[in-house]
Amino acid sequence: MTANTSSGGVKETRHMDSLVLRAPNMSSPMRWVSAGWDDVWRHPLYSLGYGFAFTFGGLLMMFILFKLGWEALIPAAAGGFVMLGPLLAVGLYAISRRDEEGKALDLSVIMPNRFAEPRQLAYVALALVLAFIVWMQVALLLFALFSNGHSLAAQDFVTFVFTTKSGLTMASIGTLIGMVIAMFAFSVSALSIPILLEHHVDGITAISASLRMVLMHPGPMLVWAWLIALYTFFGLAFLFLGLIVVFPLMGHATWHAYREMVQPPAK
């Protein structure tokens, strides 16, 4: 497949890869996690350093919300921040790829010019950012409706959620809507970003391949989504600090998931 592009009146023909998808099985997700662990501990400086940077960003977000008096939004913002994780993990995918090639690691591994289609990542980024915005708008709306627009401090918010009918209803509805939005973000990004790091395809094709894999193989893909959610929950439970390890683990594991489900491009 080829694509024609023009710049200054000059046409450029670029060959596009064809994607060959391979079916996972129910044991695949645990293999991906195991391979992810191996990558973390094979390159702890890069992997955990990446995890620290991601975690610092989450803590900074929490601090800003706290200083603004919006403590009640911290749980929703934390969930939304994690939705952007697949996009923020591009460097971890690149580290795993470089490790496969047996090449030495350096900071240049995370630079966009190392990726096959850096510009096409914008499509996936847009989908994930829109999911984040929609989720935050839903969270704000639910909080305004069920708290009658009153601002609550962190301790008062916890009491409101777990001891009042309005709070429990808000949490239940928010959880259900959040799961739908999170599943959308997962389906869009499960394979699309790693695909764009190696294959010369457009963003829509990469997203379509990711969605098809989720729809065609719901069993292993739902197990994979559940494992990501479980590990992420434990990472968040320790005030984001657990994400120093969990984030690089899931990032490397996502690369191995891609590697098993998408045939590498022809050399």
N, C-alpha and C positions, 0 to 999 in steps of 0.2 A: 504494500500500500504506500502511496506517495502523497505528499501534501505540497501545494504550491503556495509560496509566500512571496511578497514583493517588498522591496525597499528601494526608494529612489528610482522607481521604474524598472528595476532589475528583478526578474523572477528567479526565485531559488527553489529548487526541488529537493525536498527532504524526505527520506525514506522513513516510513512509519512501521513500527513493529506490530506483528500480530500476536495477541495474547493467547496462550494455551493454558487453560485452567485445569487443575488436577483436584480430584475429590479428596477431602480429608476424611478421617474416620473418628470414632468416638474416643479413641486413645490419643489422638493427635494433640489436643490442647495440653495435656500433661507433658508430652515430649517437647512442646514449644517452651513451656515454663522451665523444664530441666535444661534445655539448651540456653535459655536466657540466663539462668544462674551461672552456667559455665562461662558465658561471655562477661558477666559482671565481675567474677572473681579472676578472670584471665586479664582483665584490664581495669582494675579497681580505681586507679587514679582518674581515668577518663570517665568511667561509668558513674562512680559515686560523686565525682565532681559535677557531672551533668545533673545528677539527682539533687545535689545540694543547691545548684543554681535554680532548678525548678521549684524546690521547696522554699527557698528564700523569696521567690516571687509570690508564692502563696501566702507566706507569713507577712510579707509587705502589704498584700491586699487586705488581709485580716486587720493589720495595724491601722491602715487608712480608714477602713470601715468603723473600727472601734473609735478612732479619734473623731470621726464625723458624727458619732452617736448612732450609727446604724448597725449596732451589734446584732440585731435580729436578722439582718440579711447575710450574716457570715455563713450559716449552713448552706443557703442557696448559692451564694457566690462561690463557695468551695466546690460544690457540685458542678457549677458551670465552668469553673477554672479547669477541673479535671477533664471536662468534655473537650477542651482544647489540647489535651495531652498528646494525642496522636500527631498533631501538627508540630508541637514543640519538641517531639522526640526524633525529629529528622536526623539529628546528629548521632543518635544512638543507632539508628538503622545504618548510617554510613560507617560507623565504627564496626558493626558486625560484618558489613560487606567487606571492608578493608581487611578484617581478620580472616575472612574466608580466602581472600586473595593472597594471604601470607605476607602482606606488606606492612611496613612499620607505620605506627600511628603518629600523627601530629595534629595540631589544631586546624590545619587546612582541610581536614577530613569533613568538617561541618560547613565549609564554604559552598554557596549555591552553585559555583561553576563546576563542582564535582558531580552535580546531579544531571541526569539525562534531560529532564524537562522542568527546570526551575520555575519558569513563568507559568506553566500549567498548574503548579501547586496553588496558584491563586484561586482556582475554582474550588478546590477542596477547602482551602482556608475560608473562603466565603461561606460555604455550607456550614462549617463548624462555628464560625463567628455568628451567623444567623441563628443557629441552634442555641448558642449561648445567650444572645440578645432575647430571643423568644422566651427562654427559660427564666431569665431575670425579670422580664415583664410579667410573666405569669406569677412568679413569686411575689413581686410587688403588689400585683392586683389581689392575690389571695390574702396577703397580709393586711392590706387596706380594708378588704371586705370583712374579714373575721376579727380584726382587732379594732374595728370602728375608727381606723386612721390614727390610733394612738401609738406613739413611739414607746418601745419597751427596752429597758436595759437587759443585758445578757441573762442575769439570774431571773428577772421577771418573765423574759421570753420563754425560758425553759419551763418555768412553772405554768405559764399560760398554755404551752403546747401539751404538756403531759397531765395536767390536772383539770382542764376545763373542756367542756363539750365543743366549744368553738375551736379551741386549739387542736383538739384531736381530729376534728373534721377537716380543718385546714391542712394538717399534716398528712392525712389520708389522701385527700384530693391532690395535694402537691406531690406526694410520692408517686401516685399513679401517672400524673401528667409528666413528671420528671422521668419516669421509666420509659415512657413513649418517646420523649425527646432524646434521651440518652441512647435508646435503641436506634433511633434515626442516625445519630452521630456515629455510633459504632458501625452501622451498616455502610455508611458513606466512607468511613476512613479505615475499615478493617484491612483493606489491601491497597487502596488507591494511592496513598502516599509512597509506600515502598515501590509500587509499580512505576511511579513517575521518577524515582531515583535511578532506575535502570532501563526502562523502556521508553522509546520515542513514540509515545502516544499522547493524545490530547486528554485534558482533564476529565471530560465527560466520559470518554471510553474507560478511563481508570475507575471512575466512580461507578459506572455501570457494571464493570467486572466485579467490584466489591459487593454491590447490591445483589448481583446474580448469585454469587457464592453463598451469601446469607440465605437467600430464598431457596436455592437448590439443595442446600445441605444444612437445614436448620438445626439438626441434632448437635453435631460437633461445634457449630458456630455459636449456638446458644450456651453450650458448656463453656466455650472460650469467653463469651461475654460475661458469664457468671463468674468465672475465675478472675477476670479483670476487675469486676465490681467487688469481689470478696477481698482481693489483695489491696485494692484501693481503699476500701473501708478500713482495713487495719492500718493502712498508712495514715489516713485522716484521723483515726481514733487517737493517735499520739500527737495531736496538734500539728499535723502536717509533717512532723519529723520522720515518721516512718516512711514517707515518700522518698527520702534520700536513697533508700534501697529499693523500694517498691517501684518507683518510676523507671529507673534504668532496667530493672528486671522485666517489667512489662514492655518496655521499648525494644529490648533485645529479643524477647520472646515473640513480639509482633513481627520482627524481621524473619525469624525462623518459621513463623506461620505463613508469611508471604512466600518464603523460599519453597515450602512444601506444596503450596497451592497454585503457584504460578511458575511455569517453566521459564528458566532464564533466557534472556535474549540471545540470538545467534551471534557468535563472535565474528 
